[in-house]
Amino acid sequence: MITVTDLKKSYGSLEILKGVTATINKGEVITIIGPSGCGKSTFLRCLNRLEKPTSGTIDFEGKILNDRKTNINEVRKKMGMVFQNFNLFAHMSVLDNLCVGQTKLLKIPRAEAEKTARELLKTVGLAEKADSYPDELSGGQKQRVAIARCLSMKPDIMLFDEPTSALDPTMVGEVTAVIRHLARDGMTMMIVTHEMEFAKNVSSRIFYMDEGGIYEQGTPDEVFNAPKREKTRAFINRTKTFRYDIQSVDFDFIELTNSLLNFCTANALSRANSNKAGLLSEELAVNLIDKNDLRSIELSFPDSQEVFELTVTYDGKARDVTQGAGMEADIVRGVASEIVYGYDGVNRLCMKW
């Protein structure tokens, strides 16, 4: 168990943590969410003294971590940390990366360390990569190796500092699947993440950080579906938006489509939702609306990815182009679960699904 009491951290006159108090119980999976710069990573790094707290106390299994008498290197053997950028030893094979801590710090014989390493590589699906080197791996594979290396030290708790932020969106699932497996096995974890769906699905408790502290906490259902405080609600309901303004009748539709799909990929949309966005965009911009009239296309959705909206703005007399006959209009009506049309000098057509 970790008990944090009135934890503060400043850099000169800049106060990042303004008095964080929290308890992390054995077996809990706590995800830490919040806006950039709110102190999420600083809080995590203070827990194992990678950052030195300005004041307050951190009690880990009866040891006060910010007491000068505490051997922090001994504590770190029990408190593993996985970073954004993997931090693997590039000159060592995957197997050696997992063995070095066991043999050097835990004084485990090499043969036993190798056995443990190979078992852990099986756990993260990388048994066949034991003899590979980090530069031969994808980003997702590197992060899975980093998790296995952390587990090789037999920690009591694992800290994850945005473990998927450096990954291509297609690789995020590899890492979150491993963390979900650890959660099912009862590993105590604290995870700083910007992946809201992951936080919702894996957590026993969520800390929303803002204003230099834990602004709100609760179960995933409480924080995501019934937040009590204003800033939490605003953060949970924030939207991500792609907008493409059309300046010329000769606009590059291929560029529009690629930009839209790249945005979908970067935000980890499912293939089905990406395909819907691309299909609606194509039918409207190419087949249903005169290029002389088209002004903009905008895709937006909340972090929770519950409702998607594609809004098209176009000039000309008031007209809802989805009400016409023909295959193109039928496709749009078939894809969208709701269509909202309005006219305020220009036509605005919003499709939801």
C-alpha positions in Angstrom: 0.0 0.0 0.0 1.1 3.6 -0.7 -0.1 6.5 1.4 0.6 10.0 0.1 0.0 12.9 2.4 0.0 16.6 1.3 2.6 16.0 -1.4 4.0 19.2 -3.0 6.4 19.8 -5.8 7.8 23.1 -7.1 10.3 24.1 -9.7 11.5 27.4 -8.4 8.4 29.6 -8.1 6.3 27.3 -10.3 4.2 25.0 -8.0 3.2 21.8 -9.9 1.7 19.7 -7.1 -0.1 21.8 -4.4 -0.9 19.2 -1.8 -1.8 15.7 -3.1 -3.2 13.2 -0.7 -4.1 9.7 -1.8 -4.1 6.0 -0.8 -3.3 3.2 -3.3 -4.3 -0.2 -2.0 -2.9 -3.6 -2.9 -4.4 -4.9 -6.1 -5.9 -1.6 -7.3 -5.5 -0.3 -10.8 -5.5 3.5 -10.7 -5.4 5.5 -13.9 -4.4 9.1 -13.7 -6.0 11.4 -16.3 -6.1 15.1 -16.8 -5.0 18.0 -19.1 -1.4 18.4 -20.2 0.8 20.1 -17.6 -1.5 19.3 -14.6 1.2 17.2 -12.8 0.3 13.7 -13.7 3.8 12.5 -14.6 5.3 14.6 -11.8 3.1 12.9 -9.3 4.0 9.4 -10.6 7.8 10.2 -10.7 7.6 11.5 -7.1 6.4 8.2 -5.9 9.7 6.5 -6.7 11.8 9.6 -6.1 12.7 10.1 -9.7 11.5 13.6 -8.8 12.3 14.9 -5.3 9.2 16.2 -3.5 9.3 19.7 -2.1 7.3 18.6 1.0 4.8 16.0 2.2 5.2 12.3 2.8 5.1 9.1 0.7 4.7 5.9 2.8 5.3 2.7 0.9 4.9 -0.5 2.8 5.9 1.2 6.0 8.9 3.1 4.6 8.9 6.9 4.2 10.3 7.3 0.7 11.4 10.9 1.1 13.2 10.3 4.3 17.0 10.6 3.8 17.5 7.3 5.7 15.5 5.3 3.2 17.5 3.3 0.6 15.5 4.3 -2.4 17.4 1.8 -4.7 16.0 -1.0 -2.5 12.5 0.5 -2.7 12.7 0.7 -6.5 13.2 -3.0 -6.8 9.6 -3.3 -5.5 8.3 -0.4 -7.5 8.8 -1.0 -11.2 8.4 1.8 -13.7 7.6 1.7 -17.5 8.4 4.9 -19.4 7.0 6.5 -22.6 10.2 5.8 -24.6 11.0 2.2 -23.5 14.5 2.8 -22.2 15.8 -0.5 -23.3 19.5 -1.1 -23.6 20.2 -0.9 -27.3 23.4 -2.9 -27.2 21.7 -5.9 -25.4 19.5 -8.6 -26.8 15.9 -8.7 -25.6 16.8 -11.7 -23.4 19.8 -9.8 -21.9 17.6 -6.8 -21.2 15.4 -9.0 -19.0 18.3 -10.8 -17.3 20.6 -7.9 -16.4 18.5 -6.5 -13.5 17.9 -10.0 -12.1 21.5 -10.9 -12.1 23.0 -7.6 -11.1 20.5 -6.3 -8.6 18.6 -9.3 -7.3 21.7 -11.6 -7.5 19.8 -14.3 -9.3 21.9 -16.9 -11.1 22.0 -16.5 -14.9 20.2 -19.8 -15.7 17.3 -18.9 -13.4 17.1 -15.4 -14.7 17.0 -16.7 -18.3 14.2 -19.1 -17.4 12.2 -16.3 -15.8 12.9 -14.0 -18.8 11.7 -16.5 -21.3 8.5 -17.2 -19.3 7.8 -13.4 -19.2 8.4 -13.0 -22.9 5.8 -15.7 -23.5 3.4 -13.8 -21.3 3.8 -10.7 -23.5 3.7 -12.7 -26.7 7.4 -12.2 -27.7 9.0 -15.5 -27.0 10.4 -15.6 -30.5 12.1 -12.3 -30.1 14.5 -13.3 -27.2 17.6 -13.1 -29.4 16.5 -9.9 -31.2 17.8 -6.4 -30.5 15.7 -3.4 -29.7 16.2 -1.7 -33.1 14.8 -4.8 -34.7 11.4 -4.4 -32.9 8.4 -2.2 -33.5 7.4 0.4 -30.9 4.7 -1.9 -29.5 7.1 -4.8 -29.2 9.7 -2.6 -27.4 7.1 -1.4 -24.9 6.0 -5.0 -24.2 9.7 -5.9 -23.7 10.0 -3.0 -21.3 6.9 -4.3 -19.3 8.4 -7.8 -19.2 11.7 -6.4 -18.0 9.9 -4.5 -15.2 8.1 -7.7 -14.2 11.4 -9.6 -14.1 12.2 -7.7 -11.0 9.1 -9.1 -9.2 7.7 -5.7 -8.2 4.9 -5.2 -5.7 3.5 -2.2 -7.8 4.1 -1.0 -11.3 4.0 2.6 -12.5 3.3 3.4 -16.1 4.0 6.9 -17.4 1.9 7.2 -20.6 3.0 3.8 -21.9 1.3 4.2 -25.3 2.0 7.9 -26.1 5.1 7.2 -28.2 3.4 4.4 -30.2 1.8 4.4 -33.6 -2.0 4.1 -33.0 -2.0 0.7 -34.6 0.3 -0.6 -31.9 -1.5 0.8 -28.8 -3.7 -2.3 -28.5 -0.6 -4.5 -28.1 0.4 -2.7 -25.0 -3.0 -2.2 -23.4 -3.8 -5.9 -23.9 -0.7 -6.8 -21.8 -1.7 -4.2 -19.1 -5.3 -5.6 -19.0 -3.8 -9.1 -18.5 -1.7 -7.8 -15.5 -4.8 -6.2 -14.1 -6.7 -9.5 -14.2 -3.8 -11.2 -12.4 -4.1 -8.7 -9.5 -1.0 -6.5 -10.1 -1.1 -3.2 -8.3 -0.7 -0.5 -10.9 -0.8 3.3 -11.4 -1.1 4.4 -15.0 -0.8 7.9 -16.4 -2.7 7.8 -19.7 -4.5 9.8 -22.3 -6.4 6.7 -23.6 -9.8 7.3 -22.2 -11.4 4.0 -23.3 -8.5 2.1 -21.9 -8.8 4.0 -18.6 -12.5 3.3 -18.5 -12.0 -0.4 -19.1 -9.0 -1.3 -17.0 -9.3 0.9 -13.8 -10.6 0.1 -10.4 -10.3 3.8 -9.6 -9.6 7.0 -11.6 -7.8 10.1 -10.4 -8.6 13.2 -12.5 -5.9 15.7 -11.8 -6.2 19.5 -12.1 -5.4 22.6 -10.2 -2.3 21.0 -8.7 -4.0 18.0 -7.1 -6.5 15.2 -7.4 -9.5 17.3 -8.5 -11.9 14.3 -8.5 -11.7 10.6 -8.1 -14.0 7.6 -8.3 -14.8 4.5 -10.1 -14.8 4.6 -14.0 -18.6 4.8 -13.9 -18.6 7.7 -11.5 -15.9 9.7 -13.3 -16.9 9.1 -16.9 -20.7 8.9 -16.6 -21.5 11.1 -13.6 -18.6 13.5 -12.8 -19.4 15.8 -9.9 -17.2 18.8 -10.7 -17.2 21.2 -13.6 -13.6 20.8 -14.9 -14.0 17.0 -14.8 -17.2 17.2 -16.9 -15.5 19.5 -19.4 -12.5 17.2 -19.7 -14.5 14.1 -20.1 -16.8 15.7 -22.7 -14.1 17.5 -24.7 -14.2 16.9 -28.4 -11.5 16.2 -31.0 -12.0 18.0 -34.3 -10.8 17.7 -37.9 -11.7 20.6 -40.2 -10.9 21.0 -43.9 -11.7 24.4 -45.5 -12.2 24.4 -49.2 -10.8 27.4 -51.0 -11.2 26.5 -54.6 -13.5 24.5 -56.9 -10.3 22.6 -57.9 -9.6 21.4 -54.3 -7.6 18.2 -54.0 -10.2 15.6 -52.9 -7.4 12.9 -52.4 -5.7 15.2 -49.9 -9.0 15.8 -48.1 -9.6 12.0 -47.9 -6.0 11.2 -46.7 -6.0 14.0 -44.2 -9.3 12.8 -42.8 -8.2 9.2 -42.6 -4.9 10.1 -41.0 -6.8 12.1 -38.3 -8.9 9.0 -37.7 -5.9 6.8 -37.4 -4.1 9.2 -35.1 -7.0 9.2 -32.7 -7.4 5.4 -32.7 -10.8 5.3 -34.4 -12.0 1.9 -35.3 -11.8 0.9 -39.0 -15.6 0.9 -39.1 -15.9 4.5 -37.9 -13.0 5.6 -40.1 -14.7 4.0 -43.1 -18.0 5.7 -42.3 -16.3 9.1 -42.1 -14.5 8.6 -45.4 -17.6 7.3 -47.1 -19.8 10.2 -46.0 -17.1 12.7 -46.9 -16.8 11.2 -50.4 -20.5 11.0 -51.2 -21.1 14.6 -50.0 -18.1 16.3 -51.4 -17.9 14.5 -54.7 -21.4 13.4 -55.6 -24.1 15.3 -53.8 -22.7 18.9 -53.4 -21.6 21.0 -56.3 -17.9 21.8 -55.9 -18.6 25.5 -56.5 -20.7 25.5 -53.4 -18.7 23.4 -51.0 -17.0 25.3 -48.1 -15.8 23.0 -45.4 -16.0 19.5 -43.9 -15.6 18.9 -40.2 -15.4 15.7 -38.2 -15.7 15.8 -34.4 -16.2 13.4 -31.6 -15.7 13.3 -27.8 -12.8 11.4 -26.2 -15.3 8.7 -25.2 -16.0 8.2 -28.9 -19.7 7.7 -28.3 -21.1 9.9 -31.0 -19.4 11.0 -34.3 -20.5 14.1 -36.2 -19.6 15.0 -39.8 -20.6 18.5 -40.7 -20.6 19.9 -44.2 -21.1 23.6 -45.0 -22.1 24.7 -48.5 -23.4 27.8 -50.3 -26.4 28.1 -52.6 -30.1 28.2 -51.9 -31.5 26.3 -48.9 -31.5 22.6 -49.6 -30.9 19.4 -47.8 -29.0 17.3 -50.3 -29.7 14.0 -48.4 -33.4 14.3 -49.2 -32.9 13.7 -52.9 -33.4 10.5 -54.8 -30.5 8.4 -56.1 -27.9 6.0 -54.8 -25.6 8.6 -53.3 -28.3 10.0 -51.0 -29.4 6.5 -50.1 -25.8 5.7 -49.0 -25.6 8.8 -46.8 -29.0 8.0 -45.2 -28.0 4.4 -44.7 -24.7 5.2 -43.0 -25.8 8.1 -40.7 -28.1 7.3 -37.7 -29.2 10.9 -37.6 -29.1 13.8 -40.0 -29.6 17.4 -38.9 -30.0 20.1 -41.5 -30.0 23.9 -41.0 -29.8 27.1 -43.0 -28.5 30.4 -41.8 -27.4 32.0 -45.0 -25.3 28.9 -45.8 -26.4 25.3 -45.6 -25.1 23.2 -42.7 -25.6 19.5 -42.8 -24.6 17.4 -39.7 -24.6 13.6 -39.9 -24.3 11.6 -36.7 -23.6 7.9 -36.1 
